[in-house]
Amino acid sequence: MGGAADVEALEKNENIDVIVDLRGEADGRAYPESKAQYVPISLGDNSSENQHIAFKQAIDEVVKAYRNGLNY
């Protein structure tokens, strides 16, 4: 787990396979050269979606990655 500034190091050093990006203001990958699967889930203050739905989606993505043996 880390912030946007940590993505490059996480991918290179921790061999992550999946990035679940919860930044509400995200407009794309924090590390453009990333090879990891990118899952954007906006949890910002101005989200058009109900927050509980977005939280469940984020949790489901992490569980799916775990069950598939991926690093997230």
N, C-alpha and C positions, 0 to 999 in steps of 0.2 A: 504494500500500500504506500502511496506517495502522491506528491503533487505533480502538476504539469512540468515543472522544472526537473523532476526526477525521472521522467519517462525514458530518456535516452540511456541513462545509467542503469535503470532497472532492466531494460531490454538487453543491454550488453552484458551486465554482470549477473543478473538473476534469471536470464533466459525465459522471460515471460512470453506467453503465447497469446494472451488476451488482455486487452486494456478496456476496462469499463470506465468511461469518462463521465463523471457526475457533474462537471462544471456547467452551470446554467448559461454562462457566457461563452462557452466553447463554440468555435467556428471551424473546427477541424482538429486534426491530430496535433498534439503538442510537439511531437518529434516526427517531422514529415517523412523521414527515411525509414520509419518503423515498418517491420515485417509482421508485427503482431496483429491479430484480429482486433478491430476497433469497434467498440459498441458505445455509441453516444446516448446517454440518458440524462436529460436536462433536469437538474434539481434547483434551478435558480428561483429567485423571488418572483420573477415575471413569467414563470412557466405557465403555458396554456393548459397543461395537464394537471390533474389532481396529484399532489405529492405522494399519496399512499400508493397510487398506481405505479408511479415511477420508481419508488423504493422497492416494490415487489418485483418489478422488472429487473432492477439491478441485482437483487438477491437471486432471482432465478438464473440470471446470466452467470453469476459466480458459481452457483450450485452446478449448473450444466458444465462449466469448464472443469470443475473439480471431478465430476463423475466421468468426464471424458479424459481424465488424466492430464489436463493442461495446467500450465502455470498461469496465474492471474495476478 
